[in-house]
Amino acid sequence: MARDHVYAGTGAAGKVFVRENPDPKSKKLQQLIWGDWVEVLSRDREADGWLEVKGRGERGWLHVDDSQAERLLEINFVDVGQGDGAFLVTPDDEFALVDAGAGSNMRRFLSWRFNLKLDRKGEQESEPHETSGRKLALAFAVISHSDLDHYEGFRGLFSSPAFTFDAVYHNTLVERPAARARQTGRA
């Protein structure tokens, strides 16, 4: 059964919040990012301009003017060290990655974005959380080329049980162990 949902819009001032009460001056519980998937729990106050929602793990109220019915293509550029990685959300709600850098920045971004509550190694934290055990299914990953600063960050993503990939695309060229040793200083 599909759940009722909307997407976070841009908001009047460029900021959208889940609020404690159906009042624009009530406490801000969670800031939403344009395009965030937001579950609609109740439309009973829609005539008054409010939806009872759950967005980014927080239950509260969202003004209808801060929502939109359709998702747009969303591209998040993530500082992954020497360059950028990109996290994409398609209008059909599919997720994809292009490059992940050399470190854990992309994994940490995804953990934050989807409230995965991962520890530094990419494993789920041992204490119980509402999102404990969640997995993020990605339609595909693209490794643009075989330089360490483009692919090394995928190691933590591929080895973590919190992430699944339907496909991985790359240019079929691989880095030789000798070249990698020169880049990392390890023989």
C-alpha positions in Angstrom: 0.0 0.0 0.0 1.5 3.4 -1.0 1.7 6.0 1.7 0.4 9.5 1.1 3.3 11.9 0.6 4.4 15.2 -0.7 7.8 16.7 -1.4 9.4 19.6 0.4 9.1 22.8 -1.6 11.3 25.9 -1.6 9.4 27.8 1.0 8.7 31.6 1.0 12.1 32.4 2.5 14.0 29.5 0.9 13.7 27.4 4.1 11.1 24.8 5.0 10.5 23.3 8.4 8.5 20.6 10.1 6.9 22.6 13.0 5.6 21.5 16.4 2.1 23.0 15.8 0.1 24.2 12.8 1.3 27.7 13.3 4.1 29.5 11.3 5.5 30.8 14.6 5.6 27.4 16.4 8.9 25.7 17.2 10.9 24.4 14.2 11.5 20.7 14.7 13.4 19.8 11.5 14.6 21.6 8.5 13.7 20.0 5.2 15.7 20.1 2.0 14.0 21.0 -1.3 12.7 17.7 -2.7 12.7 15.7 0.5 10.1 13.0 0.6 7.6 13.8 3.4 4.9 11.3 4.6 1.5 12.9 5.1 0.0 11.5 8.3 -3.2 13.5 8.1 -4.9 16.0 5.8 -7.6 16.9 8.3 -6.2 20.5 8.6 -5.4 21.0 4.9 -8.3 23.5 4.5 -6.5 25.6 7.1 -3.3 25.3 5.1 -1.5 22.6 7.2 -0.6 18.9 6.8 0.4 16.7 9.7 3.6 15.0 8.4 6.6 13.0 9.2 9.8 14.4 7.4 13.4 13.5 8.0 12.4 11.4 11.0 10.4 14.2 12.7 6.7 14.2 13.2 4.9 17.6 13.1 3.2 20.1 10.8 4.1 21.4 7.3 2.4 24.3 5.6 0.9 23.3 2.3 2.6 26.2 0.6 5.9 24.6 1.6 5.1 21.4 -0.2 4.9 20.3 -3.8 3.3 17.3 -5.4 6.1 16.3 -7.8 9.8 15.7 -7.3 12.3 17.4 -9.5 15.7 16.0 -10.5 17.9 16.7 -7.5 21.7 16.8 -7.6 23.8 17.2 -4.5 27.5 17.9 -5.0 29.4 16.6 -2.0 32.9 17.7 -1.1 34.7 14.4 -1.1 38.3 15.8 -0.8 40.2 16.7 -3.9 37.1 16.8 -6.1 33.3 16.5 -5.9 31.1 13.5 -5.7 27.4 13.7 -6.8 24.3 12.2 -5.2 21.3 12.2 -7.5 17.6 11.7 -6.8 15.6 11.2 -10.0 12.0 12.3 -10.4 11.1 8.6 -10.2 12.7 8.5 -6.7 15.7 6.5 -7.7 19.1 7.3 -6.1 22.5 7.2 -7.7 26.1 8.2 -7.0 28.8 9.6 -9.3 32.3 9.2 -7.6 32.8 9.0 -3.9 36.2 10.5 -3.3 39.1 8.9 -1.4 37.6 9.1 2.2 34.3 8.7 4.0 32.7 12.1 3.2 30.1 10.6 0.8 29.2 7.8 3.3 28.8 10.4 6.1 26.7 12.6 3.8 24.3 9.8 3.0 24.2 8.7 6.7 23.2 12.2 7.6 20.7 12.7 4.7 18.8 9.5 5.4 19.2 9.4 9.2 21.0 6.0 9.0 22.8 6.6 12.3 26.1 5.0 11.1 29.2 4.8 13.2 32.6 5.8 11.7 33.1 2.4 10.1 29.8 2.6 8.3 28.0 0.0 10.5 24.7 0.7 12.3 25.2 2.0 15.8 24.6 -0.6 18.4 22.0 1.3 20.4 18.4 1.1 19.1 17.2 4.0 16.9 14.1 4.5 14.9 16.1 4.1 11.7 18.2 1.2 13.0 18.5 -1.5 10.3 17.5 0.8 7.5 19.1 0.3 4.1 19.6 2.8 1.3 19.0 1.2 -2.1 20.8 3.0 -4.9 19.9 2.3 -8.5 23.5 2.7 -9.6 26.9 4.1 -9.0 29.3 5.6 -11.6 33.0 5.5 -11.1 34.2 8.1 -13.6 37.8 6.8 -13.8 40.3 4.8 -11.9 42.1 7.5 -9.8 42.0 6.7 -6.1 40.4 10.1 -5.3 37.3 9.0 -7.3 36.8 5.4 -6.2 38.3 4.8 -2.8 35.3 6.2 -1.0 33.1 3.4 -2.5 34.9 0.8 -0.5 33.1 1.8 2.7 29.8 2.1 0.9 30.1 -1.3 -0.8 31.1 -3.0 2.4 28.5 -1.4 4.6 25.2 -3.4 5.1 23.4 0.0 5.1 23.8 0.4 1.3 22.8 -1.7 -1.7 23.6 -1.0 -5.4 21.7 -2.4 -8.3 24.5 -1.6 -10.8 28.0 -0.1 -10.8 29.3 1.5 -14.0 32.9 2.3 -14.7 35.2 2.7 -17.8 36.7 -0.8 -17.4 40.2 0.7 -16.7 41.7 -0.3 -13.4 44.5 1.1 -11.4 47.6 -1.1 -11.2 48.8 -2.0 -7.7 52.1 -0.3 -8.3 50.4 3.0 -9.3 48.1 2.8 -6.2 51.2 2.3 -4.0 52.8 5.4 -5.4 49.6 7.4 -4.7 49.2 6.3 -1.2 52.9 5.9 -0.3 52.3 2.2 0.5 54.4 -0.5 -1.3 
